[in-house]
Amino acid sequence: HFGRNLDALWDVLTADIEGPIELVWKNPDSSRLEMGPDFDRVLAVLKDAEKARKDFRLRLEK
């Protein structure tokens, strides 16, 4: 299931990992520059996972 795509990331975050989960993304501005449009796609998946799971927390740390 590690299909190297955002659907696989969604599956892992919402079904395969036991919580509680706190994901800390350090230097997101730097990541945005390096990743380009992929940054927003990944961030959207992470935010959706946070909405879908009460025990998942995403923290962007500058």
PyMOL Python script that loads the backbone (N, CA, C, O; Angstrom):
from pymol import cmd

cmd.read_pdbstr("""\
ATOM      1  N   HIS A   1       0.794  -1.202   0.000  1.00  0.00           N
ATOM      2  CA  HIS A   1       0.000   0.000   0.000  1.00  0.00           C
ATOM      3  C   HIS A   1       0.838   1.268   0.000  1.00  0.00           C
ATOM      4  O   HIS A   1       0.292   2.369  -0.070  1.00  0.00           O
ATOM      5  N   PHE A   2       2.141   1.131   0.077  1.00  0.00           N
ATOM      6  CA  PHE A   2       3.000   2.307   0.011  1.00  0.00           C
ATOM      7  C   PHE A   2       3.214   2.664  -1.444  1.00  0.00           C
ATOM      8  O   PHE A   2       4.278   2.429  -2.015  1.00  0.00           O
ATOM      9  N   GLY A   3       2.175   3.238  -2.029  1.00  0.00           N
ATOM     10  CA  GLY A   3       2.169   3.521  -3.447  1.00  0.00           C
ATOM     11  C   GLY A   3       2.895   4.783  -3.847  1.00  0.00           C
ATOM     12  O   GLY A   3       2.857   5.181  -5.012  1.00  0.00           O
ATOM     13  N   ARG A   4       3.558   5.421  -2.895  1.00  0.00           N
ATOM     14  CA  ARG A   4       4.307   6.642  -3.199  1.00  0.00           C
ATOM     15  C   ARG A   4       3.414   7.724  -3.799  1.00  0.00           C
ATOM     16  O   ARG A   4       3.805   8.428  -4.731  1.00  0.00           O
ATOM     17  N   ASN A   5       2.223   7.840  -3.255  1.00  0.00           N
ATOM     18  CA  ASN A   5       1.324   8.894  -3.712  1.00  0.00           C
ATOM     19  C   ASN A   5       0.502   9.383  -2.518  1.00  0.00           C
ATOM     20  O   ASN A   5       0.589   8.831  -1.421  1.00  0.00           O
ATOM     21  N   LEU A   6      -0.279  10.403  -2.745  1.00  0.00           N
ATOM     22  CA  LEU A   6      -1.025  10.999  -1.642  1.00  0.00           C
ATOM     23  C   LEU A   6      -2.159  10.113  -1.146  1.00  0.00           C
ATOM     24  O   LEU A   6      -2.556  10.210   0.015  1.00  0.00           O
ATOM     25  N   ASP A   7      -2.682   9.258  -2.005  1.00  0.00           N
ATOM     26  CA  ASP A   7      -3.700   8.305  -1.548  1.00  0.00           C
ATOM     27  C   ASP A   7      -3.101   7.330  -0.540  1.00  0.00           C
ATOM     28  O   ASP A   7      -3.739   6.982   0.453  1.00  0.00           O
ATOM     29  N   ALA A   8      -1.883   6.897  -0.799  1.00  0.00           N
ATOM     30  CA  ALA A   8      -1.203   5.990   0.130  1.00  0.00           C
ATOM     31  C   ALA A   8      -0.924   6.700   1.454  1.00  0.00           C
ATOM     32  O   ALA A   8      -1.069   6.104   2.522  1.00  0.00           O
ATOM     33  N   LEU A   9      -0.528   7.964   1.389  1.00  0.00           N
ATOM     34  CA  LEU A   9      -0.303   8.739   2.611  1.00  0.00           C
ATOM     35  C   LEU A   9      -1.597   8.835   3.413  1.00  0.00           C
ATOM     36  O   LEU A   9      -1.594   8.646   4.629  1.00  0.00           O
ATOM     37  N   TRP A  10      -2.687   9.125   2.740  1.00  0.00           N
ATOM     38  CA  TRP A  10      -4.000   9.201   3.400  1.00  0.00           C
ATOM     39  C   TRP A  10      -4.331   7.885   4.094  1.00  0.00           C
ATOM     40  O   TRP A  10      -4.751   7.876   5.251  1.00  0.00           O
ATOM     41  N   ASP A  11      -4.143   6.779   3.389  1.00  0.00           N
ATOM     42  CA  ASP A  11      -4.442   5.468   3.963  1.00  0.00           C
ATOM     43  C   ASP A  11      -3.633   5.216   5.229  1.00  0.00           C
ATOM     44  O   ASP A  11      -4.168   4.745   6.233  1.00  0.00           O
ATOM     45  N   VAL A  12      -2.350   5.532   5.178  1.00  0.00           N
ATOM     46  CA  VAL A  12      -1.494   5.317   6.343  1.00  0.00           C
ATOM     47  C   VAL A  12      -1.946   6.190   7.507  1.00  0.00           C
ATOM     48  O   VAL A  12      -2.062   5.714   8.636  1.00  0.00           O
ATOM     49  N   LEU A  13      -2.198   7.454   7.236  1.00  0.00           N
ATOM     50  CA  LEU A  13      -2.547   8.383   8.312  1.00  0.00           C
ATOM     51  C   LEU A  13      -3.912   8.107   8.925  1.00  0.00           C
ATOM     52  O   LEU A  13      -4.110   8.330  10.119  1.00  0.00           O
ATOM     53  N   THR A  14      -4.841   7.629   8.133  1.00  0.00           N
ATOM     54  CA  THR A  14      -6.206   7.479   8.645  1.00  0.00           C
ATOM     55  C   THR A  14      -6.570   6.057   9.052  1.00  0.00           C
ATOM     56  O   THR A  14      -7.575   5.850   9.732  1.00  0.00           O
ATOM     57  N   ALA A  15      -5.769   5.076   8.647  1.00  0.00           N
ATOM     58  CA  ALA A  15      -6.163   3.703   8.950  1.00  0.00           C
ATOM     59  C   ALA A  15      -5.054   2.843   9.550  1.00  0.00           C
ATOM     60  O   ALA A  15      -5.335   1.924  10.319  1.00  0.00           O
ATOM     61  N   ASP A  16      -3.821   3.124   9.216  1.00  0.00           N
ATOM     62  CA  ASP A  16      -2.754   2.185   9.555  1.00  0.00           C
ATOM     63  C   ASP A  16      -1.967   2.526  10.815  1.00  0.00           C
ATOM     64  O   ASP A  16      -1.288   1.658  11.362  1.00  0.00           O
ATOM     65  N   ILE A  17      -2.041   3.747  11.279  1.00  0.00           N
ATOM     66  CA  ILE A  17      -1.255   4.173  12.435  1.00  0.00           C
ATOM     67  C   ILE A  17      -2.186   4.380  13.618  1.00  0.00           C
ATOM     68  O   ILE A  17      -3.218   5.043  13.512  1.00  0.00           O
ATOM     69  N   GLU A  18      -1.797   3.796  14.752  1.00  0.00           N
ATOM     70  CA  GLU A  18      -2.573   4.010  15.968  1.00  0.00           C
ATOM     71  C   GLU A  18      -2.257   5.380  16.547  1.00  0.00           C
ATOM     72  O   GLU A  18      -1.127   5.859  16.452  1.00  0.00           O
ATOM     73  N   GLY A  19      -3.246   5.997  17.136  1.00  0.00           N
ATOM     74  CA  GLY A  19      -3.052   7.300  17.745  1.00  0.00           C
ATOM     75  C   GLY A  19      -2.796   7.190  19.223  1.00  0.00           C
ATOM     76  O   GLY A  19      -2.812   6.092  19.779  1.00  0.00           O
ATOM     77  N   PRO A  20      -2.568   8.280  19.848  1.00  0.00           N
ATOM     78  CA  PRO A  20      -2.590   9.625  19.287  1.00  0.00           C
ATOM     79  C   PRO A  20      -1.335   9.918  18.458  1.00  0.00           C
ATOM     80  O   PRO A  20      -0.266   9.351  18.680  1.00  0.00           O
ATOM     81  N   ILE A  21      -1.510  10.819  17.505  1.00  0.00           N
ATOM     82  CA  ILE A  21      -0.435  11.213  16.600  1.00  0.00           C
ATOM     83  C   ILE A  21      -0.297  12.730  16.641  1.00  0.00           C
ATOM     84  O   ILE A  21      -1.283  13.460  16.535  1.00  0.00           O
ATOM     85  N   GLU A  22       0.927  13.187  16.795  1.00  0.00           N
ATOM     86  CA  GLU A  22       1.224  14.604  16.610  1.00  0.00           C
ATOM     87  C   GLU A  22       2.338  14.679  15.576  1.00  0.00           C
ATOM     88  O   GLU A  22       3.454  14.219  15.816  1.00  0.00           O
ATOM     89  N   LEU A  23       2.028  15.255  14.439  1.00  0.00           N
ATOM     90  CA  LEU A  23       3.004  15.415  13.372  1.00  0.00           C
ATOM     91  C   LEU A  23       3.481  16.864  13.388  1.00  0.00           C
ATOM     92  O   LEU A  23       2.685  17.789  13.229  1.00  0.00           O
ATOM     93  N   VAL A  24       4.770  17.051  13.579  1.00  0.00           N
ATOM     94  CA  VAL A  24       5.355  18.389  13.621  1.00  0.00           C
ATOM     95  C   VAL A  24       6.152  18.587  12.342  1.00  0.00           C
ATOM     96  O   VAL A  24       7.126  17.880  12.082  1.00  0.00           O
ATOM     97  N   TRP A  25       5.723  19.555  11.554  1.00  0.00           N
ATOM     98  CA  TRP A  25       6.420  19.885  10.301  1.00  0.00           C
ATOM     99  C   TRP A  25       7.241  21.135  10.576  1.00  0.00           C
ATOM    100  O   TRP A  25       6.702  22.235  10.699  1.00  0.00           O
ATOM    101  N   LYS A  26       8.552  20.949  10.672  1.00  0.00           N
ATOM    102  CA  LYS A  26       9.448  22.072  10.957  1.00  0.00           C
ATOM    103  C   LYS A  26       9.813  22.789   9.668  1.00  0.00           C
ATOM    104  O   LYS A  26       9.975  22.173   8.615  1.00  0.00           O
ATOM    105  N   ASN A  27       9.937  24.094   9.775  1.00  0.00           N
ATOM    106  CA  ASN A  27      10.323  24.947   8.643  1.00  0.00           C
ATOM    107  C   ASN A  27       9.423  24.768   7.417  1.00  0.00           C
ATOM    108  O   ASN A  27       9.921  24.501   6.324  1.00  0.00           O
ATOM    109  N   PRO A  28       8.118  24.909   7.586  1.00  0.00           N
ATOM    110  CA  PRO A  28       7.221  24.704   6.449  1.00  0.00           C
ATOM    111  C   PRO A  28       7.452  25.694   5.306  1.00  0.00           C
ATOM    112  O   PRO A  28       7.208  25.366   4.145  1.00  0.00           O
ATOM    113  N   ASP A  29       7.917  26.893   5.625  1.00  0.00           N
ATOM    114  CA  ASP A  29       8.174  27.865   4.555  1.00  0.00           C
ATOM    115  C   ASP A  29       9.296  27.381   3.644  1.00  0.00           C
ATOM    116  O   ASP A  29       9.240  27.542   2.425  1.00  0.00           O
ATOM    117  N   SER A  30      10.293  26.798   4.246  1.00  0.00           N
ATOM    118  CA  SER A  30      11.402  26.223   3.481  1.00  0.00           C
ATOM    119  C   SER A  30      10.907  25.051   2.628  1.00  0.00           C
ATOM    120  O   SER A  30      11.291  24.900   1.468  1.00  0.00           O
ATOM    121  N   SER A  31      10.055  24.235   3.225  1.00  0.00           N
ATOM    122  CA  SER A  31       9.490  23.097   2.489  1.00  0.00           C
ATOM    123  C   SER A  31       8.666  23.578   1.305  1.00  0.00           C
ATOM    124  O   SER A  31       8.728  22.999   0.221  1.00  0.00           O
ATOM    125  N   ARG A  32       7.900  24.630   1.516  1.00  0.00           N
ATOM    126  CA  ARG A  32       7.066  25.177   0.435  1.00  0.00           C
ATOM    127  C   ARG A  32       7.934  25.582  -0.758  1.00  0.00           C
ATOM    128  O   ARG A  32       7.589  25.302  -1.906  1.00  0.00           O
ATOM    129  N   LEU A  33       9.054  26.236  -0.483  1.00  0.00           N
ATOM    130  CA  LEU A  33       9.958  26.654  -1.562  1.00  0.00           C
ATOM    131  C   LEU A  33      10.543  25.452  -2.298  1.00  0.00           C
ATOM    132  O   LEU A  33      10.637  25.455  -3.525  1.00  0.00           O
ATOM    133  N   GLU A  34      10.932  24.434  -1.550  1.00  0.00           N
ATOM    134  CA  GLU A  34      11.558  23.252  -2.150  1.00  0.00           C
ATOM    135  C   GLU A  34      10.552  22.372  -2.894  1.00  0.00           C
ATOM    136  O   GLU A  34      10.866  21.810  -3.943  1.00  0.00           O
ATOM    137  N   MET A  35       9.355  22.257  -2.349  1.00  0.00           N
ATOM    138  CA  MET A  35       8.366  21.322  -2.890  1.00  0.00           C
ATOM    139  C   MET A  35       7.486  21.923  -3.976  1.00  0.00           C
ATOM    140  O   MET A  35       6.888  21.192  -4.766  1.00  0.00           O
ATOM    141  N   GLY A  36       7.401  23.240  -4.022  1.00  0.00           N
ATOM    142  CA  GLY A  36       6.530  23.864  -5.009  1.00  0.00           C
ATOM    143  C   GLY A  36       5.076  23.503  -4.756  1.00  0.00           C
ATOM    144  O   GLY A  36       4.635  23.473  -3.607  1.00  0.00           O
ATOM    145  N   PRO A  37       4.318  23.225  -5.832  1.00  0.00           N
ATOM    146  CA  PRO A  37       2.887  22.936  -5.685  1.00  0.00           C
ATOM    147  C   PRO A  37       2.590  21.666  -4.881  1.00  0.00           C
ATOM    148  O   PRO A  37       1.489  21.508  -4.352  1.00  0.00           O
ATOM    149  N   ASP A  38       3.558  20.774  -4.789  1.00  0.00           N
ATOM    150  CA  ASP A  38       3.339  19.555  -4.000  1.00  0.00           C
ATOM    151  C   ASP A  38       3.145  19.866  -2.519  1.00  0.00           C
ATOM    152  O   ASP A  38       2.476  19.117  -1.808  1.00  0.00           O
ATOM    153  N   PHE A  39       3.724  20.958  -2.058  1.00  0.00           N
ATOM    154  CA  PHE A  39       3.575  21.330  -0.648  1.00  0.00           C
ATOM    155  C   PHE A  39       2.099  21.472  -0.290  1.00  0.00           C
ATOM    156  O   PHE A  39       1.642  20.905   0.702  1.00  0.00           O
ATOM    157  N   ASP A  40       1.362  22.220  -1.088  1.00  0.00           N
ATOM    158  CA  ASP A  40      -0.061  22.439  -0.801  1.00  0.00           C
ATOM    159  C   ASP A  40      -0.859  21.147  -0.888  1.00  0.00           C
ATOM    160  O   ASP A  40      -1.818  20.962  -0.139  1.00  0.00           O
ATOM    161  N   ARG A  41      -0.482  20.268  -1.774  1.00  0.00           N
ATOM    162  CA  ARG A  41      -1.183  18.980  -1.899  1.00  0.00           C
ATOM    163  C   ARG A  41      -0.965  18.120  -0.653  1.00  0.00           C
ATOM    164  O   ARG A  41      -1.906  17.543  -0.108  1.00  0.00           O
ATOM    165  N   VAL A  42       0.291  18.045  -0.215  1.00  0.00           N
ATOM    166  CA  VAL A  42       0.597  17.257   0.986  1.00  0.00           C
ATOM    167  C   VAL A  42      -0.066  17.883   2.207  1.00  0.00           C
ATOM    168  O   VAL A  42      -0.651  17.181   3.032  1.00  0.00           O
ATOM    169  N   LEU A  43       0.026  19.194   2.318  1.00  0.00           N
ATOM    170  CA  LEU A  43      -0.585  19.882   3.454  1.00  0.00           C
ATOM    171  C   LEU A  43      -2.094  19.646   3.494  1.00  0.00           C
ATOM    172  O   LEU A  43      -2.663  19.467   4.571  1.00  0.00           O
ATOM    173  N   ALA A  44      -2.737  19.642   2.349  1.00  0.00           N
ATOM    174  CA  ALA A  44      -4.183  19.386   2.297  1.00  0.00           C
ATOM    175  C   ALA A  44      -4.508  17.988   2.818  1.00  0.00           C
ATOM    176  O   ALA A  44      -5.482  17.814   3.551  1.00  0.00           O
ATOM    177  N   VAL A  45      -3.711  16.998   2.452  1.00  0.00           N
ATOM    178  CA  VAL A  45      -3.934  15.631   2.942  1.00  0.00           C
ATOM    179  C   VAL A  45      -3.761  15.591   4.459  1.00  0.00           C
ATOM    180  O   VAL A  45      -4.561  14.972   5.162  1.00  0.00           O
ATOM    181  N   LEU A  46      -2.729  16.244   4.958  1.00  0.00           N
ATOM    182  CA  LEU A  46      -2.492  16.255   6.402  1.00  0.00           C
ATOM    183  C   LEU A  46      -3.624  16.955   7.148  1.00  0.00           C
ATOM    184  O   LEU A  46      -4.058  16.478   8.197  1.00  0.00           O
ATOM    185  N   LYS A  47      -4.099  18.064   6.628  1.00  0.00           N
ATOM    186  CA  LYS A  47      -5.209  18.784   7.274  1.00  0.00           C
ATOM    187  C   LYS A  47      -6.503  17.977   7.219  1.00  0.00           C
ATOM    188  O   LYS A  47      -7.281  17.979   8.173  1.00  0.00           O
ATOM    189  N   ASP A  48      -6.730  17.290   6.106  1.00  0.00           N
ATOM    190  CA  ASP A  48      -7.916  16.436   6.007  1.00  0.00           C
ATOM    191  C   ASP A  48      -7.836  15.278   6.998  1.00  0.00           C
ATOM    192  O   ASP A  48      -8.840  14.898   7.599  1.00  0.00           O
ATOM    193  N   ALA A  49      -6.641  14.720   7.165  1.00  0.00           N
ATOM    194  CA  ALA A  49      -6.457  13.637   8.136  1.00  0.00           C
ATOM    195  C   ALA A  49      -6.720  14.145   9.547  1.00  0.00           C
ATOM    196  O   ALA A  49      -7.291  13.435  10.374  1.00  0.00           O
ATOM    197  N   GLU A  50      -6.302  15.373   9.815  1.00  0.00           N
ATOM    198  CA  GLU A  50      -6.541  15.971  11.127  1.00  0.00           C
ATOM    199  C   GLU A  50      -8.044  16.123  11.383  1.00  0.00           C
ATOM    200  O   GLU A  50      -8.508  15.929  12.506  1.00  0.00           O
ATOM    201  N   LYS A  51      -8.791  16.464  10.353  1.00  0.00           N
ATOM    202  CA  LYS A  51     -10.250  16.579  10.485  1.00  0.00           C
ATOM    203  C   LYS A  51     -10.904  15.208  10.652  1.00  0.00           C
ATOM    204  O   LYS A  51     -11.896  15.064  11.366  1.00  0.00           O
ATOM    205  N   ALA A  52     -10.335  14.209   9.985  1.00  0.00           N
ATOM    206  CA  ALA A  52     -10.930  12.872   9.995  1.00  0.00           C
ATOM    207  C   ALA A  52     -10.659  12.106  11.293  1.00  0.00           C
ATOM    208  O   ALA A  52     -11.425  11.220  11.671  1.00  0.00           O
ATOM    209  N   ARG A  53      -9.572  12.455  11.964  1.00  0.00           N
ATOM    210  CA  ARG A  53      -9.191  11.736  13.185  1.00  0.00           C
ATOM    211  C   ARG A  53      -9.137  12.692  14.361  1.00  0.00           C
ATOM    212  O   ARG A  53      -8.482  13.732  14.299  1.00  0.00           O
ATOM    213  N   LYS A  54      -9.817  12.342  15.411  1.00  0.00           N
ATOM    214  CA  LYS A  54      -9.784  13.181  16.610  1.00  0.00           C
ATOM    215  C   LYS A  54      -8.452  13.078  17.337  1.00  0.00           C
ATOM    216  O   LYS A  54      -8.109  13.949  18.137  1.00  0.00           O
ATOM    217  N   ASP A  55      -7.701  12.015  17.060  1.00  0.00           N
ATOM    218  CA  ASP A  55      -6.433  11.801  17.762  1.00  0.00           C
ATOM    219  C   ASP A  55      -5.212  12.129  16.893  1.00  0.00           C
ATOM    220  O   ASP A  55      -4.106  11.667  17.174  1.00  0.00           O
ATOM    221  N   PHE A  56      -5.416  12.921  15.846  1.00  0.00           N
ATOM    222  CA  PHE A  56      -4.318  13.343  14.966  1.00  0.00           C
ATOM    223  C   PHE A  56      -4.188  14.855  15.051  1.00  0.00           C
ATOM    224  O   PHE A  56      -5.164  15.588  14.898  1.00  0.00           O
ATOM    225  N   ARG A  57      -2.976  15.303  15.295  1.00  0.00           N
ATOM    226  CA  ARG A  57      -2.732  16.751  15.364  1.00  0.00           C
ATOM    227  C   ARG A  57      -1.560  17.097  14.464  1.00  0.00           C
ATOM    228  O   ARG A  57      -0.511  16.455  14.518  1.00  0.00           O
ATOM    229  N   LEU A  58      -1.743  18.108  13.642  1.00  0.00           N
ATOM    230  CA  LEU A  58      -0.701  18.625  12.763  1.00  0.00           C
ATOM    231  C   LEU A  58      -0.243  19.963  13.318  1.00  0.00           C
ATOM    232  O   LEU A  58      -1.053  20.838  13.621  1.00  0.00           O
ATOM    233  N   ARG A  59       1.070  20.105  13.444  1.00  0.00           N
ATOM    234  CA  ARG A  59       1.627  21.362  13.931  1.00  0.00           C
ATOM    235  C   ARG A  59       2.695  21.828  12.956  1.00  0.00           C
ATOM    236  O   ARG A  59       3.661  21.113  12.691  1.00  0.00           O
ATOM    237  N   LEU A  60       2.514  23.034  12.422  1.00  0.00           N
ATOM    238  CA  LEU A  60       3.520  23.644  11.557  1.00  0.00           C
ATOM    239  C   LEU A  60       4.378  24.539  12.437  1.00  0.00           C
ATOM    240  O   LEU A  60       3.886  25.485  13.051  1.00  0.00           O
ATOM    241  N   GLU A  61       5.650  24.231  12.487  1.00  0.00           N
ATOM    242  CA  GLU A  61       6.563  24.927  13.394  1.00  0.00           C
ATOM    243  C   GLU A  61       7.572  25.730  12.594  1.00  0.00           C
ATOM    244  O   GLU A  61       8.375  25.169  11.849  1.00  0.00           O
ATOM    245  N   LYS A  62       7.528  27.034  12.751  1.00  0.00           N
ATOM    246  CA  LYS A  62       8.438  27.907  11.982  1.00  0.00           C
ATOM    247  C   LYS A  62       9.775  28.058  12.645  1.00  0.00           C
ATOM    248  O   LYS A  62      10.646  28.757  12.125  1.00  0.00           O
TER     249      LYS A  62
END
""", "prot")
cmd.dss("prot")
cmd.show_as("cartoon", "prot")
cmd.util.cbc("prot")
cmd.orient("prot")
